[in-house]
Amino acid sequence: MTGRPHPPPARDDAAALALRIDRALAEAVREALLHHKRAGNSVAVWSNGRVEWIPPENIRIPEPPVDAPGLLQADEVREPDPDRP
C-alpha cells in the first residue's frame, strides 16, 4: 500500500457500484426475512412513527430481481456459516 488515496470513481463506475450495493442490501434483507419466517421469529418494522411487530406468518418475502439468479427463493434458506462473522 502506498498510502496515497485512490482517485474517485468515474461517474459510470459510481453508478454501477451503487446498483451493486442496492442489490446486495436487498438480498441481505430478503435472506434475513426468509430466516426469520422459517425460524418462526417475528420481525420489527418502523411504521407510522412507531415500531410494529410482524408475526412470522405475516412476513412477506420480496421476489428477487429477475437479473439476480443467485438470490434465495422463498422456500430456501442457507444455514449460517459458523466461520463467518
PDB file with one MODEL, atoms N, CA, C and O in Angstrom:
MODEL        1
ATOM      1  N   MET A   1       0.842  -1.175   0.000  1.00  0.00           N
ATOM      2  CA  MET A   1       0.000   0.000   0.000  1.00  0.00           C
ATOM      3  C   MET A   1       0.883   1.232   0.000  1.00  0.00           C
ATOM      4  O   MET A   1       1.849   1.317   0.758  1.00  0.00           O
ATOM      5  N   THR A   2       0.551   2.174  -0.844  1.00  0.00           N
ATOM      6  CA  THR A   2       1.390   3.356  -0.996  1.00  0.00           C
ATOM      7  C   THR A   2       0.987   4.487  -0.076  1.00  0.00           C
ATOM      8  O   THR A   2       1.752   5.437   0.088  1.00  0.00           O
ATOM      9  N   GLY A   3      -0.170   4.421   0.521  1.00  0.00           N
ATOM     10  CA  GLY A   3      -0.616   5.493   1.399  1.00  0.00           C
ATOM     11  C   GLY A   3      -1.299   6.618   0.649  1.00  0.00           C
ATOM     12  O   GLY A   3      -1.807   7.553   1.269  1.00  0.00           O
ATOM     13  N   ARG A   4      -1.322   6.547  -0.674  1.00  0.00           N
ATOM     14  CA  ARG A   4      -1.997   7.582  -1.458  1.00  0.00           C
ATOM     15  C   ARG A   4      -3.473   7.246  -1.555  1.00  0.00           C
ATOM     16  O   ARG A   4      -3.836   6.075  -1.663  1.00  0.00           O
ATOM     17  N   PRO A   5      -4.327   8.256  -1.519  1.00  0.00           N
ATOM     18  CA  PRO A   5      -5.754   7.979  -1.669  1.00  0.00           C
ATOM     19  C   PRO A   5      -6.061   7.528  -3.096  1.00  0.00           C
ATOM     20  O   PRO A   5      -5.394   7.930  -4.050  1.00  0.00           O
ATOM     21  N   HIS A   6      -7.067   6.701  -3.216  1.00  0.00           N
ATOM     22  CA  HIS A   6      -7.498   6.263  -4.538  1.00  0.00           C
ATOM     23  C   HIS A   6      -8.232   7.408  -5.228  1.00  0.00           C
ATOM     24  O   HIS A   6      -8.906   8.198  -4.567  1.00  0.00           O
ATOM     25  N   PRO A   7      -8.110   7.504  -6.532  1.00  0.00           N
ATOM     26  CA  PRO A   7      -8.872   8.548  -7.226  1.00  0.00           C
ATOM     27  C   PRO A   7     -10.359   8.237  -7.135  1.00  0.00           C
ATOM     28  O   PRO A   7     -10.740   7.070  -7.039  1.00  0.00           O
ATOM     29  N   PRO A   8     -11.195   9.252  -7.163  1.00  0.00           N
ATOM     30  CA  PRO A   8     -12.631   8.992  -7.101  1.00  0.00           C
ATOM     31  C   PRO A   8     -13.062   8.192  -8.326  1.00  0.00           C
ATOM     32  O   PRO A   8     -12.487   8.354  -9.403  1.00  0.00           O
ATOM     33  N   PRO A   9     -14.065   7.331  -8.175  1.00  0.00           N
ATOM     34  CA  PRO A   9     -14.502   6.537  -9.317  1.00  0.00           C
ATOM     35  C   PRO A   9     -15.165   7.407 -10.368  1.00  0.00           C
ATOM     36  O   PRO A   9     -15.736   8.452 -10.056  1.00  0.00           O
ATOM     37  N   ALA A  10     -15.086   6.973 -11.602  1.00  0.00           N
ATOM     38  CA  ALA A  10     -15.782   7.671 -12.681  1.00  0.00           C
ATOM     39  C   ALA A  10     -17.275   7.606 -12.405  1.00  0.00           C
ATOM     40  O   ALA A  10     -17.737   6.731 -11.673  1.00  0.00           O
ATOM     41  N   ARG A  11     -18.021   8.520 -12.983  1.00  0.00           N
ATOM     42  CA  ARG A  11     -19.463   8.591 -12.732  1.00  0.00           C
ATOM     43  C   ARG A  11     -20.151   7.265 -13.075  1.00  0.00           C
ATOM     44  O   ARG A  11     -21.004   6.805 -12.316  1.00  0.00           O
ATOM     45  N   ASP A  12     -19.794   6.648 -14.204  1.00  0.00           N
ATOM     46  CA  ASP A  12     -20.401   5.364 -14.576  1.00  0.00           C
ATOM     47  C   ASP A  12     -20.036   4.279 -13.577  1.00  0.00           C
ATOM     48  O   ASP A  12     -20.873   3.447 -13.227  1.00  0.00           O
ATOM     49  N   ASP A  13     -18.778   4.283 -13.111  1.00  0.00           N
ATOM     50  CA  ASP A  13     -18.357   3.292 -12.123  1.00  0.00           C
ATOM     51  C   ASP A  13     -19.106   3.480 -10.809  1.00  0.00           C
ATOM     52  O   ASP A  13     -19.496   2.505 -10.166  1.00  0.00           O
ATOM     53  N   ALA A  14     -19.303   4.730 -10.414  1.00  0.00           N
ATOM     54  CA  ALA A  14     -20.016   5.013  -9.167  1.00  0.00           C
ATOM     55  C   ALA A  14     -21.466   4.550  -9.265  1.00  0.00           C
ATOM     56  O   ALA A  14     -22.007   4.008  -8.302  1.00  0.00           O
ATOM     57  N   ALA A  15     -22.097   4.757 -10.416  1.00  0.00           N
ATOM     58  CA  ALA A  15     -23.482   4.329 -10.597  1.00  0.00           C
ATOM     59  C   ALA A  15     -23.570   2.806 -10.558  1.00  0.00           C
ATOM     60  O   ALA A  15     -24.489   2.253  -9.954  1.00  0.00           O
ATOM     61  N   ALA A  16     -22.622   2.130 -11.197  1.00  0.00           N
ATOM     62  CA  ALA A  16     -22.616   0.666 -11.192  1.00  0.00           C
ATOM     63  C   ALA A  16     -22.382   0.142  -9.777  1.00  0.00           C
ATOM     64  O   ALA A  16     -23.004  -0.838  -9.367  1.00  0.00           O
ATOM     65  N   LEU A  17     -21.493   0.789  -9.034  1.00  0.00           N
ATOM     66  CA  LEU A  17     -21.230   0.377  -7.655  1.00  0.00           C
ATOM     67  C   LEU A  17     -22.472   0.593  -6.795  1.00  0.00           C
ATOM     68  O   LEU A  17     -22.811  -0.261  -5.976  1.00  0.00           O
ATOM     69  N   ALA A  18     -23.147   1.715  -6.971  1.00  0.00           N
ATOM     70  CA  ALA A  18     -24.365   1.990  -6.202  1.00  0.00           C
ATOM     71  C   ALA A  18     -25.428   0.935  -6.486  1.00  0.00           C
ATOM     72  O   ALA A  18     -26.136   0.511  -5.573  1.00  0.00           O
ATOM     73  N   LEU A  19     -25.545   0.513  -7.728  1.00  0.00           N
ATOM     74  CA  LEU A  19     -26.505  -0.524  -8.091  1.00  0.00           C
ATOM     75  C   LEU A  19     -26.145  -1.850  -7.429  1.00  0.00           C
ATOM     76  O   LEU A  19     -27.021  -2.548  -6.917  1.00  0.00           O
ATOM     77  N   ARG A  20     -24.866  -2.198  -7.438  1.00  0.00           N
ATOM     78  CA  ARG A  20     -24.424  -3.427  -6.780  1.00  0.00           C
ATOM     79  C   ARG A  20     -24.700  -3.381  -5.279  1.00  0.00           C
ATOM     80  O   ARG A  20     -25.120  -4.378  -4.690  1.00  0.00           O
ATOM     81  N   ILE A  21     -24.465  -2.232  -4.668  1.00  0.00           N
ATOM     82  CA  ILE A  21     -24.724  -2.070  -3.230  1.00  0.00           C
ATOM     83  C   ILE A  21     -26.215  -2.238  -2.944  1.00  0.00           C
ATOM     84  O   ILE A  21     -26.595  -2.944  -2.009  1.00  0.00           O
ATOM     85  N   ASP A  22     -27.062  -1.585  -3.753  1.00  0.00           N
ATOM     86  CA  ASP A  22     -28.512  -1.706  -3.562  1.00  0.00           C
ATOM     87  C   ASP A  22     -28.970  -3.152  -3.671  1.00  0.00           C
ATOM     88  O   ASP A  22     -29.787  -3.614  -2.874  1.00  0.00           O
ATOM     89  N   ARG A  23     -28.443  -3.863  -4.656  1.00  0.00           N
ATOM     90  CA  ARG A  23     -28.823  -5.267  -4.831  1.00  0.00           C
ATOM     91  C   ARG A  23     -28.343  -6.121  -3.663  1.00  0.00           C
ATOM     92  O   ARG A  23     -29.065  -7.004  -3.201  1.00  0.00           O
ATOM     93  N   ALA A  24     -27.133  -5.861  -3.187  1.00  0.00           N
ATOM     94  CA  ALA A  24     -26.605  -6.628  -2.057  1.00  0.00           C
ATOM     95  C   ALA A  24     -27.439  -6.381  -0.796  1.00  0.00           C
ATOM     96  O   ALA A  24     -27.728  -7.315  -0.047  1.00  0.00           O
ATOM     97  N   LEU A  25     -27.820  -5.135  -0.568  1.00  0.00           N
ATOM     98  CA  LEU A  25     -28.659  -4.829   0.596  1.00  0.00           C
ATOM     99  C   LEU A  25     -30.033  -5.481   0.469  1.00  0.00           C
ATOM    100  O   LEU A  25     -30.553  -6.021   1.446  1.00  0.00           O
ATOM    101  N   ALA A  26     -30.617  -5.438  -0.713  1.00  0.00           N
ATOM    102  CA  ALA A  26     -31.922  -6.071  -0.923  1.00  0.00           C
ATOM    103  C   ALA A  26     -31.827  -7.579  -0.686  1.00  0.00           C
ATOM    104  O   ALA A  26     -32.727  -8.177  -0.097  1.00  0.00           O
ATOM    105  N   GLU A  27     -30.738  -8.186  -1.147  1.00  0.00           N
ATOM    106  CA  GLU A  27     -30.541  -9.617  -0.937  1.00  0.00           C
ATOM    107  C   GLU A  27     -30.398  -9.923   0.553  1.00  0.00           C
ATOM    108  O   GLU A  27     -30.964 -10.900   1.043  1.00  0.00           O
ATOM    109  N   ALA A  28     -29.649  -9.098   1.268  1.00  0.00           N
ATOM    110  CA  ALA A  28     -29.449  -9.323   2.700  1.00  0.00           C
ATOM    111  C   ALA A  28     -30.766  -9.213   3.471  1.00  0.00           C
ATOM    112  O   ALA A  28     -31.036 -10.024   4.358  1.00  0.00           O
ATOM    113  N   VAL A  29     -31.574  -8.226   3.141  1.00  0.00           N
ATOM    114  CA  VAL A  29     -32.877  -8.067   3.803  1.00  0.00           C
ATOM    115  C   VAL A  29     -33.769  -9.258   3.484  1.00  0.00           C
ATOM    116  O   VAL A  29     -34.432  -9.801   4.368  1.00  0.00           O
ATOM    117  N   ARG A  30     -33.783  -9.659   2.224  1.00  0.00           N
ATOM    118  CA  ARG A  30     -34.610 -10.788   1.800  1.00  0.00           C
ATOM    119  C   ARG A  30     -34.210 -12.065   2.538  1.00  0.00           C
ATOM    120  O   ARG A  30     -35.069 -12.802   3.022  1.00  0.00           O
ATOM    121  N   GLU A  31     -32.911 -12.322   2.621  1.00  0.00           N
ATOM    122  CA  GLU A  31     -32.438 -13.517   3.316  1.00  0.00           C
ATOM    123  C   GLU A  31     -32.765 -13.452   4.805  1.00  0.00           C
ATOM    124  O   GLU A  31     -33.133 -14.466   5.398  1.00  0.00           O
ATOM    125  N   ALA A  32     -32.637 -12.280   5.416  1.00  0.00           N
ATOM    126  CA  ALA A  32     -32.981 -12.143   6.838  1.00  0.00           C
ATOM    127  C   ALA A  32     -34.460 -12.428   7.057  1.00  0.00           C
ATOM    128  O   ALA A  32     -34.822 -13.095   8.027  1.00  0.00           O
ATOM    129  N   LEU A  33     -35.317 -11.933   6.172  1.00  0.00           N
ATOM    130  CA  LEU A  33     -36.753 -12.203   6.289  1.00  0.00           C
ATOM    131  C   LEU A  33     -37.041 -13.692   6.129  1.00  0.00           C
ATOM    132  O   LEU A  33     -37.862 -14.253   6.854  1.00  0.00           O
ATOM    133  N   LEU A  34     -36.365 -14.325   5.180  1.00  0.00           N
ATOM    134  CA  LEU A  34     -36.546 -15.770   4.996  1.00  0.00           C
ATOM    135  C   LEU A  34     -36.136 -16.539   6.248  1.00  0.00           C
ATOM    136  O   LEU A  34     -36.841 -17.453   6.676  1.00  0.00           O
ATOM    137  N   HIS A  35     -35.009 -16.173   6.829  1.00  0.00           N
ATOM    138  CA  HIS A  35     -34.534 -16.857   8.041  1.00  0.00           C
ATOM    139  C   HIS A  35     -35.524 -16.667   9.186  1.00  0.00           C
ATOM    140  O   HIS A  35     -35.843 -17.623   9.892  1.00  0.00           O
ATOM    141  N   HIS A  36     -36.012 -15.444   9.375  1.00  0.00           N
ATOM    142  CA  HIS A  36     -36.956 -15.184  10.455  1.00  0.00           C
ATOM    143  C   HIS A  36     -38.250 -15.967  10.251  1.00  0.00           C
ATOM    144  O   HIS A  36     -38.765 -16.585  11.183  1.00  0.00           O
ATOM    145  N   LYS A  37     -38.763 -15.938   9.043  1.00  0.00           N
ATOM    146  CA  LYS A  37     -40.015 -16.648   8.762  1.00  0.00           C
ATOM    147  C   LYS A  37     -39.848 -18.143   9.001  1.00  0.00           C
ATOM    148  O   LYS A  37     -40.690 -18.762   9.652  1.00  0.00           O
ATOM    149  N   ARG A  38     -38.784 -18.725   8.488  1.00  0.00           N
ATOM    150  CA  ARG A  38     -38.542 -20.166   8.637  1.00  0.00           C
ATOM    151  C   ARG A  38     -38.350 -20.533  10.109  1.00  0.00           C
ATOM    152  O   ARG A  38     -38.805 -21.590  10.546  1.00  0.00           O
ATOM    153  N   ALA A  39     -37.679 -19.669  10.876  1.00  0.00           N
ATOM    154  CA  ALA A  39     -37.419 -19.964  12.290  1.00  0.00           C
ATOM    155  C   ALA A  39     -38.615 -19.664  13.185  1.00  0.00           C
ATOM    156  O   ALA A  39     -38.604 -19.997  14.370  1.00  0.00           O
ATOM    157  N   GLY A  40     -39.655 -19.030  12.621  1.00  0.00           N
ATOM    158  CA  GLY A  40     -40.828 -18.708  13.415  1.00  0.00           C
ATOM    159  C   GLY A  40     -40.652 -17.461  14.260  1.00  0.00           C
ATOM    160  O   GLY A  40     -41.318 -17.301  15.283  1.00  0.00           O
ATOM    161  N   ASN A  41     -39.757 -16.574  13.839  1.00  0.00           N
ATOM    162  CA  ASN A  41     -39.494 -15.343  14.583  1.00  0.00           C
ATOM    163  C   ASN A  41     -40.191 -14.156  13.939  1.00  0.00           C
ATOM    164  O   ASN A  41     -40.246 -14.042  12.714  1.00  0.00           O
ATOM    165  N   SER A  42     -40.718 -13.280  14.772  1.00  0.00           N
ATOM    166  CA  SER A  42     -41.308 -12.034  14.292  1.00  0.00           C
ATOM    167  C   SER A  42     -40.208 -11.071  13.867  1.00  0.00           C
ATOM    168  O   SER A  42     -39.047 -11.230  14.244  1.00  0.00           O
ATOM    169  N   VAL A  43     -40.591 -10.061  13.070  1.00  0.00           N
ATOM    170  CA  VAL A  43     -39.653  -9.001  12.698  1.00  0.00           C
ATOM    171  C   VAL A  43     -40.263  -7.660  13.089  1.00  0.00           C
ATOM    172  O   VAL A  43     -41.481  -7.482  13.068  1.00  0.00           O
ATOM    173  N   ALA A  44     -39.401  -6.733  13.442  1.00  0.00           N
ATOM    174  CA  ALA A  44     -39.844  -5.389  13.802  1.00  0.00           C
ATOM    175  C   ALA A  44     -39.675  -4.472  12.596  1.00  0.00           C
ATOM    176  O   ALA A  44     -38.668  -4.529  11.891  1.00  0.00           O
ATOM    177  N   VAL A  45     -40.683  -3.622  12.372  1.00  0.00           N
ATOM    178  CA  VAL A  45     -40.618  -2.624  11.304  1.00  0.00           C
ATOM    179  C   VAL A  45     -41.034  -1.280  11.878  1.00  0.00           C
ATOM    180  O   VAL A  45     -41.754  -1.207  12.874  1.00  0.00           O
ATOM    181  N   TRP A  46     -40.569  -0.220  11.233  1.00  0.00           N
ATOM    182  CA  TRP A  46     -40.954   1.130  11.626  1.00  0.00           C
ATOM    183  C   TRP A  46     -42.096   1.542  10.720  1.00  0.00           C
ATOM    184  O   TRP A  46     -41.938   1.560   9.500  1.00  0.00           O
ATOM    185  N   SER A  47     -43.249   1.875  11.295  1.00  0.00           N
ATOM    186  CA  SER A  47     -44.414   2.238  10.509  1.00  0.00           C
ATOM    187  C   SER A  47     -45.224   3.287  11.254  1.00  0.00           C
ATOM    188  O   SER A  47     -45.537   3.128  12.434  1.00  0.00           O
ATOM    189  N   ASN A  48     -45.557   4.351  10.557  1.00  0.00           N
ATOM    190  CA  ASN A  48     -46.378   5.425  11.136  1.00  0.00           C
ATOM    191  C   ASN A  48     -45.801   5.968  12.434  1.00  0.00           C
ATOM    192  O   ASN A  48     -46.537   6.252  13.379  1.00  0.00           O
ATOM    193  N   GLY A  49     -44.484   6.110  12.477  1.00  0.00           N
ATOM    194  CA  GLY A  49     -43.836   6.711  13.627  1.00  0.00           C
ATOM    195  C   GLY A  49     -43.688   5.818  14.840  1.00  0.00           C
ATOM    196  O   GLY A  49     -43.401   6.297  15.937  1.00  0.00           O
ATOM    197  N   ARG A  50     -43.881   4.524  14.652  1.00  0.00           N
ATOM    198  CA  ARG A  50     -43.714   3.611  15.792  1.00  0.00           C
ATOM    199  C   ARG A  50     -43.253   2.241  15.304  1.00  0.00           C
ATOM    200  O   ARG A  50     -43.325   1.930  14.115  1.00  0.00           O
ATOM    201  N   VAL A  51     -42.782   1.434  16.244  1.00  0.00           N
ATOM    202  CA  VAL A  51     -42.328   0.080  15.933  1.00  0.00           C
ATOM    203  C   VAL A  51     -43.539  -0.848  15.914  1.00  0.00           C
ATOM    204  O   VAL A  51     -44.369  -0.822  16.822  1.00  0.00           O
ATOM    205  N   GLU A  52     -43.627  -1.657  14.881  1.00  0.00           N
ATOM    206  CA  GLU A  52     -44.671  -2.674  14.798  1.00  0.00           C
ATOM    207  C   GLU A  52     -44.008  -4.030  14.608  1.00  0.00           C
ATOM    208  O   GLU A  52     -43.027  -4.152  13.875  1.00  0.00           O
ATOM    209  N   TRP A  53     -44.544  -5.041  15.269  1.00  0.00           N
ATOM    210  CA  TRP A  53     -44.023  -6.398  15.145  1.00  0.00           C
ATOM    211  C   TRP A  53     -44.884  -7.172  14.155  1.00  0.00           C
ATOM    212  O   TRP A  53     -46.111  -7.174  14.245  1.00  0.00           O
ATOM    213  N   ILE A  54     -44.221  -7.824  13.215  1.00  0.00           N
ATOM    214  CA  ILE A  54     -44.919  -8.647  12.228  1.00  0.00           C
ATOM    215  C   ILE A  54     -44.664 -10.107  12.582  1.00  0.00           C
ATOM    216  O   ILE A  54     -43.515 -10.549  12.602  1.00  0.00           O
ATOM    217  N   PRO A  55     -45.732 -10.864  12.863  1.00  0.00           N
ATOM    218  CA  PRO A  55     -45.545 -12.282  13.185  1.00  0.00           C
ATOM    219  C   PRO A  55     -45.052 -13.038  11.948  1.00  0.00           C
ATOM    220  O   PRO A  55     -45.288 -12.601  10.821  1.00  0.00           O
ATOM    221  N   PRO A  56     -44.378 -14.157  12.150  1.00  0.00           N
ATOM    222  CA  PRO A  56     -43.771 -14.876  11.025  1.00  0.00           C
ATOM    223  C   PRO A  56     -44.758 -15.252   9.920  1.00  0.00           C
ATOM    224  O   PRO A  56     -44.402 -15.246   8.742  1.00  0.00           O
ATOM    225  N   GLU A  57     -45.987 -15.576  10.294  1.00  0.00           N
ATOM    226  CA  GLU A  57     -46.956 -15.975   9.265  1.00  0.00           C
ATOM    227  C   GLU A  57     -47.379 -14.803   8.373  1.00  0.00           C
ATOM    228  O   GLU A  57     -47.949 -15.018   7.303  1.00  0.00           O
ATOM    229  N   ASN A  58     -47.107 -13.569   8.802  1.00  0.00           N
ATOM    230  CA  ASN A  58     -47.461 -12.386   8.010  1.00  0.00           C
ATOM    231  C   ASN A  58     -46.256 -11.749   7.309  1.00  0.00           C
ATOM    232  O   ASN A  58     -46.402 -10.732   6.631  1.00  0.00           O
ATOM    233  N   ILE A  59     -45.076 -12.336   7.467  1.00  0.00           N
ATOM    234  CA  ILE A  59     -43.889 -11.789   6.804  1.00  0.00           C
ATOM    235  C   ILE A  59     -44.003 -12.055   5.315  1.00  0.00           C
ATOM    236  O   ILE A  59     -44.168 -13.199   4.891  1.00  0.00           O
ATOM    237  N   ARG A  60     -43.913 -10.997   4.526  1.00  0.00           N
ATOM    238  CA  ARG A  60     -43.938 -11.125   3.068  1.00  0.00           C
ATOM    239  C   ARG A  60     -42.507 -11.120   2.552  1.00  0.00           C
ATOM    240  O   ARG A  60     -41.723 -10.229   2.879  1.00  0.00           O
ATOM    241  N   ILE A  61     -42.174 -12.115   1.750  1.00  0.00           N
ATOM    242  CA  ILE A  61     -40.834 -12.222   1.186  1.00  0.00           C
ATOM    243  C   ILE A  61     -40.841 -11.569  -0.189  1.00  0.00           C
ATOM    244  O   ILE A  61     -41.582 -12.005  -1.071  1.00  0.00           O
ATOM    245  N   PRO A  62     -40.028 -10.528  -0.392  1.00  0.00           N
ATOM    246  CA  PRO A  62     -39.995  -9.888  -1.710  1.00  0.00           C
ATOM    247  C   PRO A  62     -39.403 -10.828  -2.756  1.00  0.00           C
ATOM    248  O   PRO A  62     -38.518 -11.632  -2.462  1.00  0.00           O
ATOM    249  N   GLU A  63     -39.899 -10.713  -3.958  1.00  0.00           N
ATOM    250  CA  GLU A  63     -39.365 -11.512  -5.059  1.00  0.00           C
ATOM    251  C   GLU A  63     -37.970 -11.008  -5.405  1.00  0.00           C
ATOM    252  O   GLU A  63     -37.705  -9.807  -5.348  1.00  0.00           O
ATOM    253  N   PRO A  64     -37.075 -11.933  -5.766  1.00  0.00           N
ATOM    254  CA  PRO A  64     -35.737 -11.481  -6.184  1.00  0.00           C
ATOM    255  C   PRO A  64     -35.822 -10.831  -7.559  1.00  0.00           C
ATOM    256  O   PRO A  64     -36.698 -11.168  -8.356  1.00  0.00           O
ATOM    257  N   PRO A  65     -34.917  -9.902  -7.836  1.00  0.00           N
ATOM    258  CA  PRO A  65     -34.888  -9.311  -9.176  1.00  0.00           C
ATOM    259  C   PRO A  65     -34.619 -10.406 -10.207  1.00  0.00           C
ATOM    260  O   PRO A  65     -33.898 -11.363  -9.925  1.00  0.00           O
ATOM    261  N   VAL A  66     -35.190 -10.267 -11.387  1.00  0.00           N
ATOM    262  CA  VAL A  66     -35.010 -11.288 -12.419  1.00  0.00           C
ATOM    263  C   VAL A  66     -33.562 -11.381 -12.883  1.00  0.00           C
ATOM    264  O   VAL A  66     -33.149 -12.410 -13.417  1.00  0.00           O
ATOM    265  N   ASP A  67     -32.794 -10.325 -12.686  1.00  0.00           N
ATOM    266  CA  ASP A  67     -31.391 -10.347 -13.123  1.00  0.00           C
ATOM    267  C   ASP A  67     -30.450 -10.757 -12.000  1.00  0.00           C
ATOM    268  O   ASP A  67     -29.243 -10.530 -12.091  1.00  0.00           O
ATOM    269  N   ALA A  68     -30.989 -11.359 -10.938  1.00  0.00           N
ATOM    270  CA  ALA A  68     -30.159 -11.789  -9.817  1.00  0.00           C
ATOM    271  C   ALA A  68     -30.447 -13.260  -9.521  1.00  0.00           C
ATOM    272  O   ALA A  68     -31.084 -13.570  -8.515  1.00  0.00           O
ATOM    273  N   PRO A  69     -29.986 -14.178 -10.389  1.00  0.00           N
ATOM    274  CA  PRO A  69     -30.335 -15.591 -10.225  1.00  0.00           C
ATOM    275  C   PRO A  69     -29.741 -16.243  -8.993  1.00  0.00           C
ATOM    276  O   PRO A  69     -30.187 -17.328  -8.618  1.00  0.00           O
ATOM    277  N   GLY A  70     -28.759 -15.640  -8.344  1.00  0.00           N
ATOM    278  CA  GLY A  70     -28.144 -16.255  -7.180  1.00  0.00           C
ATOM    279  C   GLY A  70     -28.906 -16.040  -5.890  1.00  0.00           C
ATOM    280  O   GLY A  70     -28.540 -16.606  -4.860  1.00  0.00           O
ATOM    281  N   LEU A  71     -29.961 -15.233  -5.918  1.00  0.00           N
ATOM    282  CA  LEU A  71     -30.713 -14.963  -4.702  1.00  0.00           C
ATOM    283  C   LEU A  71     -31.560 -16.167  -4.307  1.00  0.00           C
ATOM    284  O   LEU A  71     -31.995 -16.945  -5.156  1.00  0.00           O
ATOM    285  N   LEU A  72     -31.783 -16.303  -3.009  1.00  0.00           N
ATOM    286  CA  LEU A  72     -32.600 -17.403  -2.497  1.00  0.00           C
ATOM    287  C   LEU A  72     -34.045 -17.258  -2.941  1.00  0.00           C
ATOM    288  O   LEU A  72     -34.553 -16.146  -3.086  1.00  0.00           O
ATOM    289  N   GLN A  73     -34.693 -18.374  -3.153  1.00  0.00           N
ATOM    290  CA  GLN A  73     -36.123 -18.380  -3.417  1.00  0.00           C
ATOM    291  C   GLN A  73     -36.836 -18.466  -2.069  1.00  0.00           C
ATOM    292  O   GLN A  73     -36.215 -18.794  -1.058  1.00  0.00           O
ATOM    293  N   ALA A  74     -38.123 -18.177  -2.051  1.00  0.00           N
ATOM    294  CA  ALA A  74     -38.863 -18.094  -0.793  1.00  0.00           C
ATOM    295  C   ALA A  74     -38.833 -19.388   0.008  1.00  0.00           C
ATOM    296  O   ALA A  74     -38.965 -19.344   1.231  1.00  0.00           O
ATOM    297  N   ASP A  75     -38.664 -20.539  -0.639  1.00  0.00           N
ATOM    298  CA  ASP A  75     -38.656 -21.803   0.089  1.00  0.00           C
ATOM    299  C   ASP A  75     -37.249 -22.288   0.440  1.00  0.00           C
ATOM    300  O   ASP A  75     -37.083 -23.417   0.902  1.00  0.00           O
ATOM    301  N   GLU A  76     -36.240 -21.449   0.225  1.00  0.00           N
ATOM    302  CA  GLU A  76     -34.860 -21.823   0.511  1.00  0.00           C
ATOM    303  C   GLU A  76     -34.301 -20.978   1.654  1.00  0.00           C
ATOM    304  O   GLU A  76     -34.629 -19.800   1.794  1.00  0.00           O
ATOM    305  N   VAL A  77     -33.468 -21.592   2.451  1.00  0.00           N
ATOM    306  CA  VAL A  77     -32.752 -20.860   3.493  1.00  0.00           C
ATOM    307  C   VAL A  77     -31.370 -21.464   3.604  1.00  0.00           C
ATOM    308  O   VAL A  77     -31.227 -22.682   3.712  1.00  0.00           O
ATOM    309  N   ARG A  78     -30.362 -20.630   3.578  1.00  0.00           N
ATOM    310  CA  ARG A  78     -28.997 -21.115   3.776  1.00  0.00           C
ATOM    311  C   ARG A  78     -28.709 -21.217   5.268  1.00  0.00           C
ATOM    312  O   ARG A  78     -29.137 -20.376   6.059  1.00  0.00           O
ATOM    313  N   GLU A  79     -27.988 -22.245   5.628  1.00  0.00           N
ATOM    314  CA  GLU A  79     -27.554 -22.357   7.015  1.00  0.00           C
ATOM    315  C   GLU A  79     -26.437 -21.350   7.253  1.00  0.00           C
ATOM    316  O   GLU A  79     -25.596 -21.151   6.376  1.00  0.00           O
ATOM    317  N   PRO A  80     -26.410 -20.707   8.427  1.00  0.00           N
ATOM    318  CA  PRO A  80     -25.345 -19.745   8.703  1.00  0.00           C
ATOM    319  C   PRO A  80     -23.981 -20.424   8.725  1.00  0.00           C
ATOM    320  O   PRO A  80     -23.850 -21.560   9.181  1.00  0.00           O
ATOM    321  N   ASP A  81     -22.988 -19.732   8.237  1.00  0.00           N
ATOM    322  CA  ASP A  81     -21.616 -20.226   8.223  1.00  0.00           C
ATOM    323  C   ASP A  81     -20.986 -19.879   9.577  1.00  0.00           C
ATOM    324  O   ASP A  81     -20.820 -18.698   9.880  1.00  0.00           O
ATOM    325  N   PRO A  82     -20.627 -20.882  10.403  1.00  0.00           N
ATOM    326  CA  PRO A  82     -20.072 -20.577  11.722  1.00  0.00           C
ATOM    327  C   PRO A  82     -18.723 -19.869  11.665  1.00  0.00           C
ATOM    328  O   PRO A  82     -18.311 -19.252  12.648  1.00  0.00           O
ATOM    329  N   ASP A  83     -18.034 -19.947  10.542  1.00  0.00           N
ATOM    330  CA  ASP A  83     -16.740 -19.293  10.416  1.00  0.00           C
ATOM    331  C   ASP A  83     -16.871 -17.856   9.927  1.00  0.00           C
ATOM    332  O   ASP A  83     -15.877 -17.134   9.859  1.00  0.00           O
ATOM    333  N   ARG A  84     -18.073 -17.438   9.588  1.00  0.00           N
ATOM    334  CA  ARG A  84     -18.281 -16.085   9.071  1.00  0.00           C
ATOM    335  C   ARG A  84     -18.806 -15.195  10.184  1.00  0.00           C
ATOM    336  O   ARG A  84     -19.792 -15.536  10.837  1.00  0.00           O
ATOM    337  N   PRO A  85     -18.161 -14.063  10.405  1.00  0.00           N
ATOM    338  CA  PRO A  85     -18.636 -13.186  11.497  1.00  0.00           C
ATOM    339  C   PRO A  85     -19.977 -12.562  11.220  1.00  0.00           C
ATOM    340  O   PRO A  85     -20.490 -11.809  12.047  1.00  0.00           O
TER     341      PRO A  85
ENDMDL
END
